[in-house]
Amino acid sequence: MEESSLKENEINKDLEYSARAASSIINGEVKLKVGNTALGINALFETIELPFAEINAINLNDYIVTIKTDDGDYAFSRLGSWCEPFYDMLCDTYNKAVLRSLFIKGGPLVTARGSVTIDEPETNLTVPAPVHVYENNVTSLPYDLTARRVPLCFAESVEKGNYEYTIRLDTGESYTYAKLGYDTDPFAGAVESRIIKLREQTLAAVKQIDPALTAAEASRIARLIPLGSAAPVAVLAGTAPSFVTALENKLSATRAAESYAVFKDLSGAAGIWLGIRKNENLPSDPNETPDDPPPSPDPDGAEETGAPDAAETGTDEYLLWLIASSPDGARAAVEFAEPDSATFIYNTGGDFARFAKQLSRALEAINFKREVIRLSDEELRKLEYSDYYMAAKRTPALQTIRSSFVTRIIHSTPESWKKRLIEGWGRRY
């Protein structure tokens, strides 16, 4: 199985490489230094820092390292015997930044090298790439924008072929991993064991939320609403009405109770999806108290600062959110059953069910950091949002949802909120 090209303890961050640069900004003899978040380029009278967030591809050909960025290409030659070590260090550190941006924590369970065929609505191509299996995802890491984190909670089916393995998601995308050689079986085994584990965790959550479920009902509900995703209330109710009642009881104890009542009135059960996610900010020690989020003057402060939501520092093991369709299906509202959270309005493109799946996919990809969705393109390119910028470039569902964002509504009075909701949906009902 593949090992990282440069182990963490072998990387000398103070090492400088001598090269000749060719670009629209800097040319001639330069010194190169690989940092944790950027590549430093120093000439005699000029210094440039290339943030990894703005690097779209890294290539090595004929002993020339070419870096493609948002603002143009940089070519580095005359690296001599240090060409490949520089390339390896740059790619390795770059991919560490990509992993951070995709909210991937911990080490991989399996690593391999092969190729991945990406089949998405706007992308269909095959690229060579290192492939990693993590606890809840499979991530391929070519040194460009085709890096993909595939969340296993959305896996609908898998297919094992002749030295290849395909994962199909319920959101319509599929990813085929090939040329893995002897790592094919360990790769497939790790993926399948993690899918089973995630389903077990969902089943445990479903049974904890509604202990009255029969074994068959709990199994069907767990299939419909894996942790980290959302499902239609009408379908959940048709499978096990008591489970929807249990979710509504949980909602009734949150600030989203009033919103949910309005959505039921305007959208009906057929127009509402409910989602469940694990509260990752619970202390591992039940007697431990999580740190309070930093104060913010903004009434939707958690959205502005990226700080943990207040509810996430509480003791509820599972957090809820909901997606409600406007009566005509053209727009949707998204509400989180947590304090200090705004209501988000989106265009659905006329297909509410497809939008709801894409929204779940996007939120899971960014670990529910909702500010990523509403930031403008200009804001997203600011240094403090560099990880979000990298994630958006590599997550088509997030790009779709960002482009669909209309506005957000701050909760003030119930009457004012409802009035703005109806206005945000574009009609009077």
N, C-alpha and C positions, 0 to 999 in steps of 0.2 A: 504493500500500500504506500501511497505517496506520502513523503514527508515534506514539511515546509522547506522551501529552497534555502532559507536561512533561519535557523532556530533563534529564538528571542535572545538567548544569552550570547549568540555569536555576532549580533549586529552591533557594530561600532558606530554610534550616532555621531561621533566627532570626526569620522573619516571624510576627507575631501577627495574628489576625483578631478583630475585635470582633463579638459576636453576643449574641442572647438565647437562653438555654437553657431547655428544659422537660423535666424528667425526675423520677423518683421520688427522686433523690438531690441534684440541684443545679438551681436555678432562678434566673432573673434574668440580669443583665448578666454576661458572661464574656469572657475572652480565650482564644482557641484557638491551639494551637501543634502542628504536625505533626512528630513525631519519626520516627526510623527504625523503631521497634518499637511506638509507642503514640501516641495523641492526648492531649495535655495540655489540661486544662480548668481555668482559674483564675478564681475569683470573689474578692471582696474578702476573705472569711474562710474560704474553702474551696478546696482543690486536689484534683483527681481526675485520675488517669491511666488511660485506657482502652487496655489492651494490644490490639494487632491480633489476637492469638490468640483474644480473647473477642468480637471483632466478627463478626457473622454476616451482615450486609448493610448496604450504604450506598445510600441513595436520595436523589434530588433531585426535588422536586415543588413547584411554586408557590413557588419561591425559599426553600424550607425543606429543609435537609439533615437527613435522619433516619438515625440509626445504631442498628441493632438488635444487641443484645449478649446474652450468656448471662443477664445479670441485669436486662434491661429495655431500653426504648427511650430514646434521647436525640434531641430535636428542636432544631435551631438555626435561628433566623430572624433577620431584621433584619441580614443580612450586607451588604445594599446591593449595590453594584457588585462586591464581592469574593465574592459567593456562588459563582459558577461557578469562579473561580480557586481558591477554597478547596476546592470539591468535586473539581476536577481534581487538585489536589495530594494531597488525602487519598486518592483512589482510586488514583492512580499509586503513591504510597508504600506503600499497603496491598497492592497487587498485587506490588510488589517483595518484600514480606515473604512473600506467598503463594508466589512463585517460590523463595525461599530454603527455605521449609518443604518444598517438593516436590523438593528437591535438584537444582534446575535451575541449571546453570552455563553461563556464556558467553551471547552474544547470540543472538537468533533468526535463522534463515536466511531466513524469510519471515514477515511480519506482515500481517494482514488484519482487517477488521471485518465481521461477519455474524451468523449465529446457529448454535447447536449444539443438535441434538436428542439428548438422553441417553436411551439405552434400556438400563436396568440392572434387575436383579431387583426392586429396591424403588423405582426412580425411572424415570419416563417423562415427560419434559417438554422443551419447547423454550425456550431463553433467548437473547436477544441478547448478544453477547460479542466482545471482541477475541480473535483466534485467532493463535497463534504456532506455527511449526514449528521445532523444535530438532533437534539431531543424532540423538537417539534417542526423541523423543516429539513429540506434538502437544498443546499446552496451550491450553485456552480459559479466559478470565479475566473472567467476569462478577464484579461486585463483591459476591459473596455466597458461600454454601457450595456452589454448583453449579460452581465452578471445578473443572476436571478435567485431569489429566495423563494422556494416553493413551500407554502405552509401545509403541513400534512392534515390539519383539521378540516381542510376543504377537499381532501382526496376522495374522489367518488369511485374510482376503480384503478387497478394496476394491471399491467400486462407484462409478462416475462417472455421474451423471445430468445433468439439465438445470440447470446452475449449482448443483449440490450434489455432495457427495462423502462417501461412507460408509466408515468403517473398522470392520471386525468383528474382535473378538478371540477367541482360542480359549477364553477363559474365559466366553464367552457374552454379553458386553456389546457394544453397537455405538454408534457416534457419527457423526451425520450433520451435516456442515458445509454451510450454505446461505447464500444472499444475499451471497455473496462478490463478485459482480459480475465485473469484469475480473480480479480476483485469483484466480478459480477455477482457471484453468490453471496459473499459477505455484505456487499452493498444492498442487495435485495433483502437479505435477512434482517439487516439493521432497519431498513425502511419499514418492513412489515411488522417488526417487533414494536417500533415506535407508533405505528398506526394503531396497533392493538392496545398499547399502553394509553394512548390518548383517548381511545374509545372507553377504556376502563375508567379513566379519570372522569370522563363525561358521565358515564353511567352512575358513578359514585355521587357526582354533583346532583344529577337528576333525582336520585333516591333521597339525597339529603334535603333537597328543596321540597319534595313531595313524598314522604314516607308511605303514603297510602297507595302508591302505584303498585300494580301487580308486576311480576317479573317481565311478562310480555309487554305490558304498557311501557315500563321503564326502558326496555330495550328499544322499542320503536321510537320513543321520544329522544333517546340518546342518539339514534341514527339521524333524526330530523334536525337536531340543534346541537352540534358539537360545540364544546367550549370555545369561545372566541368568534362565534358566528351567530346569525340571527335566523329566525324562521317565522312563517306566517302564523299569526294567532289563530286564524280559522282552522288551519291544518293541525296545529297542536291541540286545539279544542276537540277536533274530530277524532283525534287519536286517544286523548286522555283529558277530559274536561277538568279533572281535579288538579292537573299540573298547571293549567292556565290560571285556575283559581289561586294556586299557591304563588305563582308569579305575581298576580295582581295584589295579593296580600303583601308581598315584599315591596311592590311599588307603592302601596298605600302608606308605607312608613317613610317614604322619601319625598323630596320636593317635586318629583315628577308626577305625583298623584293627581294634582289638578290638571296638568297637561294631558295626562292619559285620559281623563274623563272628557276633555274637549276633543281629543283625537277620536275617541269612540263615538262621539256624537257626530263629528264631521266626516270621518273616514269609514266608520263601521269596522267590524272585526275583520272583514276581508281586506281592508286597506291598512292593516297594522302588522308589523313584524316586531318580535321581541328578541333581544339577544342577551346572552349570558357570557360573562368572562370572569376569570379568576382574579381575585384581588391580590396582585403581586406584592403589595406593600404591607401585607400583614407581617408582624414580627414573627420570627421563627420560635421565639420563646413567648408563650402566652402571657407571661408577666412583664414582658418588655413593652415599652411605650414607643411607638414610632416618633421620629422627629416631626415637629410641626412644620408645615410649608412656610416659606418666607412670606411676610405680609405683602399685600399689593393693594394700591388704592383703587384698582379697576374692579368693578363689580363682577366681572368675569375673569378675575385675576389669574386663575389657574390657566386659562386659555392664553393669556398674554405672556406669562413668564415661563411656561413650560413646567411649573412647579407641580408637585403631586396634588391631585384634587383632595379636598378635605375628606371626602368619603373614603378615599383610599388609605387614609391614615386611621380609619376606624377598624371595627372588628368584624364586619360582614365579610364572609369568605368569598361570596360571589356578588358581582356588580352587574346591574342591568342597564340596557339602553333600548330605545325603541325607534322605529322608522314608521312614519305615517304618511300615507298618500293623500294628496289633495283630491277632492271628489272627482275631478276630471283626469287624474292620473298624470298630469303634466309636471307637477312639482311634488316634492316630498319634504317633510320636516324630520329632523333627527334630534332626539332628546336623550340626555344621559341622566340616569337616576342618581345624581350626585350633586352636592351643593356647589354653588359658584360656577355653574355650567350654563352656557347660553343654548338657545335652540338654533339649529342650523337649517337653512333652506337651500334646496338644490333643484335644478332642472333634472327630470328623469329621462328626457329623450322620448317620452311617451310609453316607455316600458318599465313600469314600477318594479316588477319582480326582478328584472335584470339589474336595475339600478340598485335594489336592496342587496343583491348578492355582491355586486361590485363594491358597494359601500363597506360591507362586512370584510371583504378581502382587503380593501385599502386600510381600514382601521386596524385590522390585525397586523398588517405589515409595518405600521408605524407605532405599534404598541399603544394604540389609542391616544397618541399625542395629537389632540385635535387641532392645535394651532397650525400644524403642517398644512391642513386643508384650506384654511382661510387666508394664509399669507399670500400676498401678491408675488408675482415672479421677481419683481425688484427686491422685495423684502427677503425672499427666500435665498437670494444670492449674497446676503450680508454674512459676515464671518461667523456670527453667533448661530446662524442657522445652517452651517455648512453640511452637517450630518443629514439634516432634513433634505437639503438640496440634492445630495448624493442619492438618498433613498427615492426621491421623486423621479429622478432620471432612470432608475432601474425597476420601477414598479408601475407597469401600465395602468393597473386599476386605480392607483393613486393619481396618475395624470388625468384619467377620465373624471374622477370625482372632483379634483381641483378645478378642472375646466367647467364643471357643472355647478360650482358654488354660486349662490345668488346673494345671500346676506345672512346675518345672524341676528337673533332677537334676544336682547337682555331681559331677564325677568324683573319686572317692576311690580305693577299690580296685575292681578289676573285679567281684569278687563282690558288693560292696555296691551298685555301680551297677546290676548286672543285677537284683538283688533289688528295688531301688527302681523300676526300669523296669517290671517285671512288676506291682508294686503300682500304679504310675501308670497302667498300662493297665487296671487294675480287675479283673484276674482272675489266677489261678495256672495256669500252663501246664506 
